[in-house]
Amino acid sequence: MGRTIRAATGADLPDIVELETLCFSLPRSEGEIARALPHFFVAEEDGAFLGYADARAVLDEGYMGNIAVAPAHRREGVGDALLNALLRWGRENDLRFLTLEVREQNAPARALYASRGFVEVGLQKHYYERPADNAVLMTYFFKEGW
């Protein structure tokens, strides 16, 4: 069967909530995730949950939430596959750009985004808590001139 990226369903909610809680110091609640579930993509392999990503479009602008990969499957290309799925989604939805915030100290994530063509466009001081960190704003431009 192999690895697939697909739209999340209600059956994925417990896995998404568990991974959100594991990966983020200020995780979204189950209710928040449930309301946003139509904006989630899930990575799985042979039926096993590997991780998720979420993004939403507002008119022709894309905003990425989180990418999270189960610890047992990190450094296997899962995050890369999820990011590629979001970029494909952005192209299919004719977005002008896809933007995100990432912790300034998260060098591996920043490198992943840069390797896919995201550019640093700003810095939000003191954006994150637990631990305190700045947010680097990174954007992928689908269309020239933005």
N, CA, C and O atoms as a GROMACS GRO file, in nm:
protein
  584
    1MET      N    1   0.083  -0.120   0.000
    1MET     CA    2   0.000   0.000   0.000
    1MET      C    3   0.086   0.126   0.000
    1MET      O    4   0.063   0.215  -0.081
    2GLY      N    5   0.186   0.135   0.088
    2GLY     CA    6   0.277   0.248   0.088
    2GLY      C    7   0.224   0.370   0.160
    2GLY      O    8   0.116   0.369   0.218
    3ARG      N    9   0.303   0.477   0.155
    3ARG     CA   10   0.269   0.602   0.220
    3ARG      C   11   0.171   0.681   0.136
    3ARG      O   12   0.186   0.690   0.014
    4THR      N   13   0.071   0.738   0.202
    4THR     CA   14  -0.026   0.824   0.134
    4THR      C   15  -0.049   0.949   0.216
    4THR      O   16  -0.033   0.950   0.338
    5ILE      N   17  -0.086   1.055   0.146
    5ILE     CA   18  -0.132   1.179   0.210
    5ILE      C   19  -0.275   1.196   0.165
    5ILE      O   20  -0.305   1.192   0.046
    6ARG      N   21  -0.366   1.215   0.261
    6ARG     CA   22  -0.508   1.226   0.228
    6ARG      C   23  -0.574   1.328   0.319
    6ARG      O   24  -0.517   1.372   0.418
    7ALA      N   25  -0.696   1.365   0.282
    7ALA     CA   26  -0.775   1.454   0.368
    7ALA      C   27  -0.808   1.381   0.497
    7ALA      O   28  -0.838   1.262   0.497
    8ALA      N   29  -0.804   1.453   0.607
    8ALA     CA   30  -0.837   1.395   0.737
    8ALA      C   31  -0.986   1.366   0.746
    8ALA      O   32  -1.068   1.431   0.681
    9THR      N   33  -1.020   1.266   0.826
    9THR     CA   34  -1.159   1.232   0.856
    9THR      C   35  -1.178   1.234   1.007
    9THR      O   36  -1.082   1.248   1.082
   10GLY      N   37  -1.301   1.220   1.049
   10GLY     CA   38  -1.330   1.216   1.193
   10GLY      C   39  -1.256   1.104   1.265
   10GLY      O   40  -1.223   1.118   1.383
   11ALA      N   41  -1.230   0.996   1.196
   11ALA     CA   42  -1.158   0.884   1.257
   11ALA      C   43  -1.014   0.921   1.292
   11ALA      O   44  -0.952   0.856   1.376
   12ASP      N   45  -0.961   1.025   1.228
   12ASP     CA   46  -0.823   1.068   1.254
   12ASP      C   47  -0.811   1.161   1.375
   12ASP      O   48  -0.701   1.185   1.423
   13LEU      N   49  -0.924   1.212   1.424
   13LEU     CA   50  -0.921   1.312   1.530
   13LEU      C   51  -0.840   1.268   1.652
   13LEU      O   52  -0.757   1.346   1.699
   14PRO      N   53  -0.860   1.148   1.707
   14PRO     CA   54  -0.780   1.111   1.826
   14PRO      C   55  -0.629   1.112   1.800
   14PRO      O   56  -0.552   1.156   1.886
   15ASP      N   57  -0.586   1.064   1.684
   15ASP     CA   58  -0.443   1.063   1.652
   15ASP      C   59  -0.389   1.205   1.637
   15ASP      O   60  -0.279   1.235   1.683
   16ILE      N   61  -0.466   1.292   1.573
   16ILE     CA   62  -0.422   1.431   1.554
   16ILE      C   63  -0.411   1.500   1.689
   16ILE      O   64  -0.312   1.568   1.716
   17VAL      N   65  -0.512   1.484   1.775
   17VAL     CA   66  -0.510   1.548   1.907
   17VAL      C   67  -0.392   1.497   1.989
   17VAL      O   68  -0.323   1.576   2.053
   18GLU      N   69  -0.368   1.367   1.987
   18GLU     CA   70  -0.256   1.310   2.062
   18GLU      C   71  -0.122   1.366   2.014
   18GLU      O   72  -0.037   1.402   2.095
   19LEU      N   73  -0.104   1.372   1.883
   19LEU     CA   74   0.023   1.423   1.829
   19LEU      C   75   0.037   1.573   1.853
   19LEU      O   76   0.147   1.620   1.881
   20GLU      N   77  -0.071   1.648   1.842
   20GLU     CA   78  -0.068   1.792   1.871
   20GLU      C   79  -0.022   1.815   2.014
   20GLU      O   80   0.061   1.902   2.039
   21THR      N   81  -0.075   1.737   2.107
   21THR     CA   82  -0.040   1.750   2.248
   21THR      C   83   0.106   1.712   2.273
   21THR      O   84   0.173   1.773   2.356
   22LEU      N   85   0.153   1.612   2.201
   22LEU     CA   86   0.291   1.567   2.215
   22LEU      C   87   0.391   1.668   2.158
   22LEU      O   88   0.499   1.686   2.214
   23CYS      N   89   0.355   1.732   2.049
   23CYS     CA   90   0.451   1.814   1.975
   23CYS      C   91   0.454   1.962   2.014
   23CYS      O   92   0.556   2.028   1.993
   24PHE      N   93   0.347   2.015   2.070
   24PHE     CA   94   0.338   2.159   2.090
   24PHE      C   95   0.313   2.194   2.235
   24PHE      O   96   0.232   2.130   2.303
   25SER      N   97   0.384   2.297   2.283
   25SER     CA   98   0.373   2.335   2.423
   25SER      C   99   0.238   2.400   2.455
   25SER      O  100   0.195   2.398   2.570
   26LEU      N  101   0.173   2.458   2.356
   26LEU     CA  102   0.039   2.516   2.373
   26LEU      C  103  -0.053   2.454   2.267
   26LEU      O  104  -0.090   2.521   2.171
   27PRO      N  105  -0.089   2.327   2.285
   27PRO     CA  106  -0.166   2.258   2.182
   27PRO      C  107  -0.310   2.311   2.170
   27PRO      O  108  -0.367   2.361   2.267
   28ARG      N  109  -0.365   2.298   2.052
   28ARG     CA  110  -0.506   2.330   2.032
   28ARG      C  111  -0.590   2.223   2.100
   28ARG      O  112  -0.549   2.108   2.112
   29SER      N  113  -0.708   2.262   2.142
   29SER     CA  114  -0.798   2.168   2.208
   29SER      C  115  -0.860   2.073   2.106
   29SER      O  116  -0.856   2.099   1.986
   30GLU      N  117  -0.915   1.965   2.155
   30GLU     CA  118  -0.984   1.870   2.067
   30GLU      C  119  -1.096   1.938   1.991
   30GLU      O  120  -1.117   1.912   1.872
   31GLY      N  121  -1.169   2.026   2.058
   31GLY     CA  122  -1.277   2.099   1.993
   31GLY      C  123  -1.228   2.189   1.880
   31GLY      O  124  -1.287   2.195   1.773
   32GLU      N  125  -1.118   2.259   1.906
   32GLU     CA  126  -1.061   2.345   1.802
   32GLU      C  127  -1.018   2.263   1.680
   32GLU      O  128  -1.044   2.301   1.566
   33ILE      N  129  -0.953   2.151   1.708
   33ILE     CA  130  -0.907   2.066   1.598
   33ILE      C  131  -1.027   2.007   1.524
   33ILE      O  132  -1.028   2.002   1.401
   34ALA      N  133  -1.128   1.963   1.598
   34ALA     CA  134  -1.247   1.905   1.535
   34ALA      C  135  -1.314   2.005   1.441
   34ALA      O  136  -1.356   1.969   1.331
   35ARG      N  137  -1.324   2.131   1.484
   35ARG     CA  138  -1.385   2.234   1.398
   35ARG      C  139  -1.302   2.262   1.274
   35ARG      O  140  -1.356   2.298   1.169
   36ALA      N  141  -1.171   2.246   1.285
   36ALA     CA  142  -1.081   2.275   1.173
   36ALA      C  143  -1.048   2.151   1.090
   36ALA      O  144  -0.971   2.160   0.994
   37LEU      N  145  -1.104   2.036   1.125
   37LEU     CA  146  -1.066   1.910   1.060
   37LEU      C  147  -1.073   1.913   0.907
   37LEU      O  148  -0.991   1.848   0.842
   38PRO      N  149  -1.167   1.985   0.846
   38PRO     CA  150  -1.169   1.990   0.699
   38PRO      C  151  -1.042   2.052   0.638
   38PRO      O  152  -1.020   2.042   0.517
   39HIS      N  153  -0.960   2.116   0.721
   39HIS     CA  154  -0.838   2.181   0.673
   39HIS      C  155  -0.712   2.097   0.699
   39HIS      O  156  -0.600   2.144   0.680
   40PHE      N  157  -0.731   1.972   0.743
   40PHE     CA  158  -0.619   1.886   0.780
   40PHE      C  159  -0.592   1.780   0.673
   40PHE      O  160  -0.682   1.730   0.607
   41PHE      N  161  -0.464   1.749   0.660
   41PHE     CA  162  -0.417   1.639   0.577
   41PHE      C  163  -0.345   1.542   0.670
   41PHE      O  164  -0.283   1.584   0.768
   42VAL      N  165  -0.354   1.413   0.640
   42VAL     CA  166  -0.294   1.310   0.722
   42VAL      C  167  -0.198   1.228   0.637
   42VAL      O  168  -0.227   1.195   0.522
   43ALA      N  169  -0.083   1.196   0.696
   43ALA     CA  170   0.012   1.103   0.633
   43ALA      C  171  -0.005   0.968   0.702
   43ALA      O  172  -0.008   0.960   0.825
   44GLU      N  173  -0.017   0.864   0.620
   44GLU     CA  174  -0.026   0.729   0.677
   44GLU      C  175   0.050   0.632   0.588
   44GLU      O  176   0.074   0.657   0.470
   45GLU      N  177   0.088   0.522   0.649
   45GLU     CA  178   0.157   0.418   0.575
   45GLU      C  179   0.105   0.284   0.623
   45GLU      O  180   0.114   0.251   0.742
   46ASP      N  181   0.050   0.207   0.529
   46ASP     CA  182  -0.007   0.077   0.562
   46ASP      C  183  -0.104   0.087   0.680
   46ASP      O  184  -0.105   0.000   0.768
   47GLY      N  185  -0.184   0.192   0.680
   47GLY     CA  186  -0.285   0.212   0.784
   47GLY      C  187  -0.235   0.277   0.911
   47GLY      O  188  -0.316   0.309   0.998
   48ALA      N  189  -0.104   0.297   0.925
   48ALA     CA  190  -0.048   0.358   1.046
   48ALA      C  191  -0.041   0.510   1.030
   48ALA      O  192   0.004   0.560   0.927
   49PHE      N  193  -0.086   0.583   1.131
   49PHE     CA  194  -0.084   0.729   1.133
   49PHE      C  195   0.060   0.777   1.152
   49PHE      O  196   0.127   0.737   1.247
   50LEU      N  197   0.108   0.863   1.060
   50LEU     CA  198   0.246   0.912   1.067
   50LEU      C  199   0.254   1.059   1.109
   50LEU      O  200   0.350   1.100   1.174
   51GLY      N  201   0.152   1.138   1.072
   51GLY     CA  202   0.156   1.280   1.103
   51GLY      C  203   0.045   1.354   1.033
   51GLY      O  204  -0.039   1.295   0.965
   52TYR      N  205   0.047   1.486   1.050
   52TYR     CA  206  -0.057   1.568   0.989
   52TYR      C  207  -0.002   1.706   0.954
   52TYR      O  208   0.104   1.747   1.000
   53ALA      N  209  -0.078   1.776   0.873
   53ALA     CA  210  -0.053   1.917   0.841
   53ALA      C  211  -0.187   1.984   0.824
   53ALA      O  212  -0.285   1.920   0.787
   54ASP      N  213  -0.192   2.114   0.852
   54ASP     CA  214  -0.317   2.186   0.827
   54ASP      C  215  -0.288   2.322   0.765
   54ASP      O  216  -0.187   2.386   0.793
   55ALA      N  217  -0.380   2.362   0.681
   55ALA     CA  218  -0.371   2.492   0.614
   55ALA      C  219  -0.509   2.533   0.571
   55ALA      O  220  -0.597   2.449   0.553
   56ARG      N  221  -0.528   2.661   0.555
   56ARG     CA  222  -0.656   2.709   0.506
   56ARG      C  223  -0.635   2.823   0.409
   56ARG      O  224  -0.532   2.892   0.411
   57ALA      N  225  -0.732   2.842   0.324
   57ALA     CA  226  -0.729   2.951   0.226
   57ALA      C  227  -0.830   3.057   0.266
   57ALA      O  228  -0.941   3.027   0.308
   58VAL      N  229  -0.789   3.181   0.253
   58VAL     CA  230  -0.878   3.295   0.267
   58VAL      C  231  -0.868   3.370   0.136
   58VAL      O  232  -0.768   3.435   0.106
   59LEU      N  233  -0.974   3.360   0.056
   59LEU     CA  234  -0.974   3.409  -0.081
   59LEU      C  235  -0.859   3.340  -0.156
   59LEU      O  236  -0.862   3.218  -0.173
   60ASP      N  237  -0.759   3.415  -0.201
   60ASP     CA  238  -0.648   3.351  -0.274
   60ASP      C  239  -0.518   3.352  -0.194
   60ASP      O  240  -0.408   3.346  -0.250
   61GLU      N  241  -0.531   3.358  -0.061
   61GLU     CA  242  -0.416   3.357   0.028
   61GLU      C  243  -0.417   3.229   0.112
   61GLU      O  244  -0.522   3.189   0.162
   62GLY      N  245  -0.302   3.164   0.127
   62GLY     CA  246  -0.293   3.041   0.204
   62GLY      C  247  -0.218   3.063   0.335
   62GLY      O  248  -0.115   3.130   0.339
   63TYR      N  249  -0.271   3.004   0.441
   63TYR     CA  250  -0.211   3.015   0.573
   63TYR      C  251  -0.192   2.876   0.630
   63TYR      O  252  -0.289   2.801   0.648
   64MET      N  253  -0.069   2.842   0.658
   64MET     CA  254  -0.036   2.711   0.710
   64MET      C  255  -0.039   2.712   0.862
   64MET      O  256   0.009   2.806   0.926
   65GLY      N  257  -0.096   2.606   0.919
   65GLY     CA  258  -0.096   2.590   1.064
   65GLY      C  259   0.027   2.513   1.107
   65GLY      O  260   0.137   2.568   1.110
   66ASN      N  261   0.008   2.387   1.139
   66ASN     CA  262   0.118   2.304   1.187
   66ASN      C  263   0.147   2.188   1.093
   66ASN      O  264   0.059   2.141   1.020
   67ILE      N  265   0.269   2.143   1.098
   67ILE     CA  266   0.307   2.013   1.046
   67ILE      C  267   0.362   1.938   1.166
   67ILE      O  268   0.452   1.987   1.235
   68ALA      N  269   0.310   1.819   1.190
   68ALA     CA  270   0.357   1.739   1.303
   68ALA      C  271   0.378   1.595   1.256
   68ALA      O  272   0.296   1.540   1.184
   69VAL      N  273   0.490   1.537   1.298
   69VAL     CA  274   0.525   1.400   1.260
   69VAL      C  275   0.546   1.320   1.388
   69VAL      O  276   0.613   1.366   1.480
   70ALA      N  277   0.489   1.200   1.392
   70ALA     CA  278   0.506   1.112   1.507
   70ALA      C  279   0.655   1.087   1.529
   70ALA      O  280   0.728   1.063   1.433
   71PRO      N  281   0.701   1.092   1.654
   71PRO     CA  282   0.844   1.074   1.682
   71PRO      C  283   0.906   0.951   1.617
   71PRO      O  284   1.020   0.958   1.571
   72ALA      N  285   0.835   0.841   1.613
   72ALA     CA  286   0.891   0.718   1.556
   72ALA      C  287   0.911   0.727   1.404
   72ALA      O  288   0.976   0.641   1.345
   73HIS      N  289   0.855   0.831   1.341
   73HIS     CA  290   0.864   0.843   1.195
   73HIS      C  291   0.934   0.970   1.149
   73HIS      O  292   0.926   1.007   1.032
   74ARG      N  293   1.002   1.036   1.240
   74ARG     CA  294   1.078   1.156   1.202
   74ARG      C  295   1.202   1.116   1.124
   74ARG      O  296   1.256   1.007   1.142
   75ARG      N  297   1.245   1.206   1.038
   75ARG     CA  298   1.363   1.187   0.953
   75ARG      C  299   1.343   1.076   0.851
   75ARG      O  300   1.438   1.013   0.804
   76GLU      N  301   1.214   1.052   0.817
   76GLU     CA  302   1.179   0.954   0.713
   76GLU      C  303   1.113   1.021   0.592
   76GLU      O  304   1.063   0.952   0.503
   77GLY      N  305   1.113   1.154   0.588
   77GLY     CA  306   1.053   1.226   0.476
   77GLY      C  307   0.904   1.252   0.490
   77GLY      O  308   0.840   1.297   0.395
   78VAL      N  309   0.848   1.226   0.608
   78VAL     CA  310   0.704   1.247   0.628
   78VAL      C  311   0.671   1.396   0.626
   78VAL      O  312   0.576   1.438   0.558
   79GLY      N  313   0.748   1.477   0.698
   79GLY     CA  314   0.724   1.622   0.697
   79GLY      C  315   0.738   1.680   0.557
   79GLY      O  316   0.659   1.766   0.517
   80ASP      N  317   0.836   1.633   0.484
   80ASP     CA  318   0.857   1.676   0.347
   80ASP      C  319   0.737   1.640   0.260
   80ASP      O  320   0.691   1.722   0.180
   81ALA      N  321   0.686   1.519   0.276
   81ALA     CA  322   0.569   1.475   0.197
   81ALA      C  323   0.445   1.559   0.231
   81ALA      O  324   0.368   1.594   0.143
   82LEU      N  325   0.426   1.590   0.359
   82LEU     CA  326   0.313   1.674   0.399
   82LEU      C  327   0.327   1.814   0.342
   82LEU      O  328   0.229   1.872   0.294
   83LEU      N  329   0.447   1.870   0.348
   83LEU     CA  330   0.469   2.003   0.292
   83LEU      C  331   0.444   2.003   0.142
   83LEU      O  332   0.382   2.096   0.090
   84ASN      N  333   0.490   1.902   0.072
   84ASN     CA  334   0.465   1.892  -0.072
   84ASN      C  335   0.315   1.885  -0.101
   84ASN      O  336   0.268   1.943  -0.199
   85ALA      N  337   0.240   1.815  -0.016
   85ALA     CA  338   0.095   1.807  -0.033
   85ALA      C  339   0.030   1.944  -0.015
   85ALA      O  340  -0.063   1.979  -0.087
   86LEU      N  341   0.080   2.022   0.081
   86LEU     CA  342   0.025   2.157   0.100
   86LEU      C  343   0.057   2.247  -0.018
   86LEU      O  344  -0.026   2.328  -0.060
   87LEU      N  345   0.176   2.234  -0.073
   87LEU     CA  346   0.212   2.315  -0.190
   87LEU      C  347   0.127   2.275  -0.311
   87LEU      O  348   0.084   2.361  -0.388
   88ARG      N  349   0.102   2.147  -0.327
   88ARG     CA  350   0.015   2.100  -0.435
   88ARG      C  351  -0.126   2.155  -0.416
   88ARG      O  352  -0.189   2.201  -0.511
   89TRP      N  353  -0.176   2.150  -0.293
   89TRP     CA  354  -0.308   2.204  -0.258
   89TRP      C  355  -0.315   2.354  -0.293
   89TRP      O  356  -0.415   2.401  -0.346
   90GLY      N  357  -0.208   2.427  -0.262
   90GLY     CA  358  -0.204   2.570  -0.293
   90GLY      C  359  -0.212   2.596  -0.442
   90GLY      O  360  -0.283   2.687  -0.486
   91ARG      N  361  -0.139   2.518  -0.520
   91ARG     CA  362  -0.144   2.533  -0.666
   91ARG      C  363  -0.283   2.498  -0.719
   91ARG      O  364  -0.337   2.570  -0.803
   92GLU      N  365  -0.340   2.389  -0.670
   92GLU     CA  366  -0.472   2.344  -0.716
   92GLU      C  367  -0.580   2.446  -0.683
   92GLU      O  368  -0.680   2.455  -0.754
   93ASN      N  369  -0.561   2.522  -0.576
   93ASN     CA  370  -0.658   2.623  -0.534
   93ASN      C  371  -0.622   2.763  -0.583
   93ASN      O  372  -0.682   2.862  -0.540
   94ASP      N  373  -0.523   2.770  -0.673
   94ASP     CA  374  -0.484   2.896  -0.736
   94ASP      C  375  -0.452   3.007  -0.635
   94ASP      O  376  -0.493   3.122  -0.650
   95LEU      N  377  -0.377   2.968  -0.529
   95LEU     CA  378  -0.338   3.066  -0.428
   95LEU      C  379  -0.224   3.153  -0.478
   95LEU      O  380  -0.143   3.110  -0.560
   96ARG      N  381  -0.218   3.275  -0.427
   96ARG     CA  382  -0.105   3.364  -0.457
   96ARG      C  383   0.016   3.325  -0.375
   96ARG      O  384   0.129   3.331  -0.423
   97PHE      N  385  -0.008   3.284  -0.248
   97PHE     CA  386   0.103   3.248  -0.159
   97PHE      C  387   0.054   3.156  -0.050
   97PHE      O  388  -0.066   3.142  -0.027
   98LEU      N  389   0.150   3.094   0.017
   98LEU     CA  390   0.125   3.014   0.137
   98LEU      C  391   0.224   3.064   0.241
   98LEU      O  392   0.345   3.063   0.217
   99THR      N  393   0.175   3.107   0.356
   99THR     CA  394   0.262   3.166   0.456
   99THR      C  395   0.248   3.092   0.589
   99THR      O  396   0.147   3.028   0.616
  100LEU      N  397   0.351   3.104   0.672
  100LEU     CA  398   0.355   3.034   0.800
  100LEU      C  399   0.443   3.109   0.898
  100LEU      O  400   0.520   3.198   0.860
  101GLU      N  401   0.430   3.070   1.026
  101GLU     CA  402   0.523   3.115   1.129
  101GLU      C  403   0.598   2.994   1.179
  101GLU      O  404   0.540   2.886   1.193
  102VAL      N  405   0.726   3.010   1.207
  102VAL     CA  406   0.806   2.900   1.261
  102VAL      C  407   0.898   2.958   1.368
  102VAL      O  408   0.945   3.071   1.357
  103ARG      N  409   0.922   2.878   1.471
  103ARG     CA  410   1.012   2.925   1.578
  103ARG      C  411   1.148   2.959   1.520
  103ARG      O  412   1.204   2.884   1.440
  104GLU      N  413   1.202   3.072   1.562
  104GLU     CA  414   1.333   3.114   1.515
  104GLU      C  415   1.439   3.008   1.547
  104GLU      O  416   1.533   2.989   1.470
  105GLN      N  417   1.425   2.940   1.660
  105GLN     CA  418   1.523   2.839   1.702
  105GLN      C  419   1.502   2.704   1.634
  105GLN      O  420   1.583   2.612   1.655
  106ASN      N  421   1.398   2.688   1.553
  106ASN     CA  422   1.370   2.559   1.488
  106ASN      C  423   1.441   2.553   1.352
  106ASN      O  424   1.378   2.563   1.247
  107ALA      N  425   1.571   2.536   1.358
  107ALA     CA  426   1.653   2.534   1.236
  107ALA      C  427   1.613   2.423   1.138
  107ALA      O  428   1.610   2.450   1.018
  108PRO      N  429   1.582   2.301   1.184
  108PRO     CA  430   1.545   2.198   1.086
  108PRO      C  431   1.418   2.233   1.007
  108PRO      O  432   1.413   2.212   0.885
  109ALA      N  433   1.317   2.287   1.074
  109ALA     CA  434   1.194   2.326   1.004
  109ALA      C  435   1.222   2.442   0.908
  109ALA      O  436   1.174   2.441   0.794
  110ARG      N  437   1.297   2.540   0.952
  110ARG     CA  438   1.328   2.653   0.864
  110ARG      C  439   1.405   2.606   0.741
  110ARG      O  440   1.381   2.656   0.630
  111ALA      N  441   1.495   2.512   0.759
  111ALA     CA  442   1.571   2.458   0.645
  111ALA      C  443   1.480   2.382   0.550
  111ALA      O  444   1.494   2.394   0.428
  112LEU      N  445   1.386   2.304   0.604
  112LEU     CA  446   1.290   2.232   0.520
  112LEU      C  447   1.210   2.331   0.436
  112LEU      O  448   1.196   2.314   0.315
  113TYR      N  449   1.156   2.433   0.500
  113TYR     CA  450   1.074   2.531   0.427
  113TYR      C  451   1.159   2.603   0.320
  113TYR      O  452   1.113   2.621   0.208
  114ALA      N  453   1.279   2.642   0.356
  114ALA     CA  454   1.366   2.711   0.259
  114ALA      C  455   1.398   2.619   0.141
  114ALA      O  456   1.407   2.666   0.028
  115SER      N  457   1.416   2.490   0.167
  115SER     CA  458   1.449   2.397   0.059
  115SER      C  459   1.334   2.382  -0.041
  115SER      O  460   1.355   2.339  -0.154
  116ARG      N  461   1.214   2.418   0.000
  116ARG     CA  462   1.097   2.410  -0.087
  116ARG      C  463   1.062   2.544  -0.150
  116ARG      O  464   0.962   2.556  -0.221
  117GLY      N  465   1.144   2.647  -0.124
  117GLY     CA  466   1.122   2.776  -0.188
  117GLY      C  467   1.057   2.882  -0.101
  117GLY      O  468   1.026   2.990  -0.150
  118PHE      N  469   1.035   2.853   0.027
  118PHE     CA  470   0.983   2.955   0.118
  118PHE      C  471   1.095   3.055   0.146
  118PHE      O  472   1.212   3.018   0.157
  119VAL      N  473   1.058   3.181   0.158
  119VAL     CA  474   1.154   3.286   0.191
  119VAL      C  475   1.112   3.353   0.322
  119VAL      O  476   0.993   3.365   0.352
  120GLU      N  477   1.211   3.397   0.397
  120GLU     CA  478   1.182   3.468   0.521
  120GLU      C  479   1.138   3.609   0.487
  120GLU      O  480   1.207   3.682   0.416
  121VAL      N  481   1.020   3.648   0.539
  121VAL     CA  482   0.963   3.778   0.504
  121VAL      C  483   0.941   3.867   0.626
  121VAL      O  484   0.902   3.983   0.612
  122GLY      N  485   0.967   3.814   0.745
  122GLY     CA  486   0.949   3.897   0.862
  122GLY      C  487   0.982   3.822   0.990
  122GLY      O  488   1.011   3.703   0.989
  123LEU      N  489   0.977   3.895   1.100
  123LEU     CA  490   1.006   3.840   1.232
  123LEU      C  491   0.907   3.899   1.330
  123LEU      O  492   0.887   4.021   1.334
  124GLN      N  493   0.844   3.814   1.410
  124GLN     CA  494   0.756   3.860   1.516
  124GLN      C  495   0.825   3.830   1.649
  124GLN      O  496   0.839   3.715   1.689
  125LYS      N  497   0.868   3.937   1.714
  125LYS     CA  498   0.939   3.921   1.841
  125LYS      C  499   0.846   3.869   1.950
  125LYS      O  500   0.730   3.909   1.959
  126HIS      N  501   0.900   3.778   2.033
  126HIS     CA  502   0.830   3.725   2.151
  126HIS      C  503   0.695   3.662   2.116
  126HIS      O  504   0.600   3.673   2.194
  127TYR      N  505   0.686   3.597   2.002
  127TYR     CA  506   0.560   3.539   1.955
  127TYR      C  507   0.522   3.412   2.033
  127TYR      O  508   0.406   3.392   2.068
  128TYR      N  509   0.620   3.328   2.060
  128TYR     CA  510   0.595   3.198   2.123
  128TYR      C  511   0.621   3.203   2.272
  128TYR      O  512   0.704   3.280   2.320
  129GLU      N  513   0.548   3.118   2.345
  129GLU     CA  514   0.570   3.095   2.488
  129GLU      C  515   0.611   2.950   2.506
  129GLU      O  516   0.593   2.867   2.416
  130ARG      N  517   0.666   2.919   2.619
  130ARG     CA  518   0.696   2.780   2.659
  130ARG      C  519   0.764   2.699   2.552
  130ARG      O  520   0.699   2.609   2.498
  131PRO      N  521   0.885   2.720   2.515
  131PRO     CA  522   0.974   2.826   2.561
  131PRO      C  523   0.956   2.953   2.477
  131PRO      O  524   0.906   2.950   2.364
  132ALA      N  525   0.997   3.064   2.536
  132ALA     CA  526   0.988   3.192   2.467
  132ALA      C  527   1.076   3.189   2.341
  132ALA      O  528   1.189   3.140   2.344
  133ASP      N  529   1.022   3.241   2.233
  133ASP     CA  530   1.096   3.244   2.107
  133ASP      C  531   1.029   3.343   2.013
  133ASP      O  532   0.911   3.375   2.028
  134ASN      N  533   1.105   3.390   1.918
  134ASN     CA  534   1.051   3.473   1.811
  134ASN      C  535   0.993   3.383   1.703
  134ASN      O  536   1.028   3.266   1.693
  135ALA      N  537   0.904   3.440   1.622
  135ALA     CA  538   0.849   3.368   1.507
  135ALA      C  539   0.908   3.427   1.380
  135ALA      O  540   0.904   3.548   1.359
  136VAL      N  541   0.962   3.341   1.296
  136VAL     CA  542   1.007   3.382   1.164
  136VAL      C  543   0.890   3.359   1.069
  136VAL      O  544   0.834   3.249   1.064
  137LEU      N  545   0.852   3.462   0.996
  137LEU     CA  546   0.746   3.451   0.896
  137LEU      C  547   0.809   3.407   0.765
  137LEU      O  548   0.904   3.470   0.718
  138MET      N  549   0.758   3.300   0.708
  138MET     CA  550   0.811   3.248   0.582
  138MET      C  551   0.696   3.231   0.484
  138MET      O  552   0.586   3.190   0.522
  139THR      N  553   0.722   3.265   0.359
  139THR     CA  554   0.616   3.262   0.258
  139THR      C  555   0.666   3.197   0.130
  139THR      O  556   0.779   3.219   0.087
  140TYR      N  557   0.580   3.116   0.072
  140TYR     CA  558   0.603   3.058  -0.060
  140TYR      C  559   0.512   3.132  -0.156
  140TYR      O  560   0.390   3.136  -0.136
  141PHE      N  561   0.571   3.192  -0.260
  141PHE     CA  562   0.493   3.270  -0.357
  141PHE      C  563   0.466   3.183  -0.479
  141PHE      O  564   0.558   3.143  -0.550
  142PHE      N  565   0.338   3.155  -0.502
  142PHE     CA  566   0.299   3.077  -0.620
  142PHE      C  567   0.301   3.162  -0.746
  142PHE      O  568   0.323   3.111  -0.856
  143LYS      N  569   0.279   3.293  -0.728
  143LYS     CA  570   0.268   3.384  -0.841
  143LYS      C  571   0.370   3.495  -0.827
  143LYS      O  572   0.392   3.548  -0.718
  144GLU      N  573   0.432   3.529  -0.936
  144GLU     CA  574   0.532   3.636  -0.936
  144GLU      C  575   0.466   3.769  -0.903
  144GLU      O  576   0.346   3.788  -0.926
  145GLY      N  577   0.545   3.860  -0.849
  145GLY     CA  578   0.497   3.995  -0.824
  145GLY      C  579   0.442   4.017  -0.685
  145GLY      O  580   0.390   4.125  -0.656
  146TRP      N  581   0.451   3.918  -0.599
  146TRP     CA  582   0.401   3.938  -0.462
  146TRP      C  583   0.515   3.935  -0.364
  146TRP      O  584   0.493   3.949  -0.244
   0.00000   0.00000   0.00000
